[in-house]
């Protein structure tokens, strides 16, 4: 038995066989071969296998999506058999003795670049087809499975270097018991995904993770941040018992999840959900959410080729708001740009995307993007409890410009005779340190704040949270972040405004007592975290927590803060 | 060497489905077949070559063939292009 240590990213115990999520890593070395004829034969074998694969894919696409989609794979087959391409490959292998991988890659790249150079959108797109075809053959030559999930047919513990959002689309979540990655921090995509799914995860466990053979029995401890390889029978039994106990605790929490979160001394706080689509809305209701503290609207914009129009957005927002009846739903306007790019917007690459033209900055710069969303929100809010908030506001001027757009849209809609929300509460995400420091000024011009601790930690600690080498420094438990959170809550309350928190911190059992003690009004989290968070709140006494929160602000490290809470608030140990 | 000159009427030119049909037809014959468009010449059996010719709607192409079945090959390709690749020509 061997233990790998990483960052505890999502709670719980997972036990299962290892399965490597291998993103097509098609690195190969360029070399000369001793037997060019054999190399050419090896290439032809791979080519034949690729043609057979394409015939299967073609048949599948035709059955599932019709002739038009299938035609793409027919074109791919023609490219595979292209005599000019094959001549070039053959010349490299047979005449120059270059290995098949390099020969194919060179020839395909030459054609791809030639097509790209023709300054024609259609032909440029064909360049991607040539590369795709070459990749298919390369995978076969290198013995890399066709898809990163090929062979995932039994519930497994997913191992990877790190996972991106597009990778996770490929995963059949019903076959995942947990995640362990070599890289990434507590706010990496893998961590966020795992918490969203309620699956245990350890991230940043180091490169040894990648050496574990597929099928090895693993125990993952998401509370302690440990991965155990080939555990003995006693260890497995012990973890199974812990798994059962946790499941019982969760079952108990779930039984009471529709009851309000009221502390022992009668203080009620709202526990709301972070959601990103209509399915999320249903999951949130089932989990006992008292509202939506963060409705991410990016789902309407990602993985498509053009902007969603106002009507489509209206229908989507309305469907979600209707799911919640009278309960509040806070819609966050589009938060893209920087690292979350939309191909059809044609945004220039930036050196520092997290400091670039993103979120409200982009929306104010591109009103054709912003206006339909604001109009759709105003319409969806008619007769409902819908609020809006703007992401990444750094200055009062941005807030005023965004509010002006809201008023402009409202006037337009009224002139058109459309039903609109008579009154719509407006808030901002507090996630830029400048906004936190200016919270007293900003509070005068909003109805509420929602603190985004993931980005606030990133910006406060100058840590890009997608950079694995530094991501672990961006802890929401850092006293620097907690001091800002404290000041924001105090500034808002001084002006009679309420404050929510929709970062990962809101659902952290060890953070809940501190946030309660600071006077946070609304806790918004991923639906799976709600039952336990409510259970913890019900076990606490607010009176006692104000002193704990004050003490936390005087700590010197995130670890010291966590130890303090463990020591002074035993109720959190249950979580 | 026999040669024919044709105008491509299809709305997408010699791209996408028309290009695929063109290449598939050429491949049925053993002879060498070349397509010329402006200054560029392509192997008619190479989809990559044919695409790279950049033949758009209304362009004139010349096709020549050499070897066994050259005449039949030209006749088949002519029929294909003239039939607008088997589609109606309402979109011309």
HADDOCK unambig.tbl for C-alpha pairs under 7 A between the chains (distance, minus, plus):
assign (segid A and resid 75 and name CA) (segid B and resid 20 and name CA) 6.65 0.50 0.50
assign (segid A and resid 78 and name CA) (segid B and resid 47 and name CA) 6.54 0.50 0.50
assign (segid A and resid 79 and name CA) (segid B and resid 47 and name CA) 6.17 0.50 0.50
assign (segid A and resid 79 and name CA) (segid B and resid 48 and name CA) 6.72 0.50 0.50
assign (segid A and resid 82 and name CA) (segid B and resid 46 and name CA) 4.97 0.50 0.50
assign (segid A and resid 82 and name CA) (segid B and resid 47 and name CA) 6.25 0.50 0.50
assign (segid A and resid 83 and name CA) (segid B and resid 45 and name CA) 6.87 0.50 0.50
assign (segid A and resid 83 and name CA) (segid B and resid 46 and name CA) 5.74 0.50 0.50
assign (segid A and resid 84 and name CA) (segid B and resid 46 and name CA) 5.96 0.50 0.50
assign (segid A and resid 115 and name CA) (segid B and resid 52 and name CA) 6.05 0.50 0.50
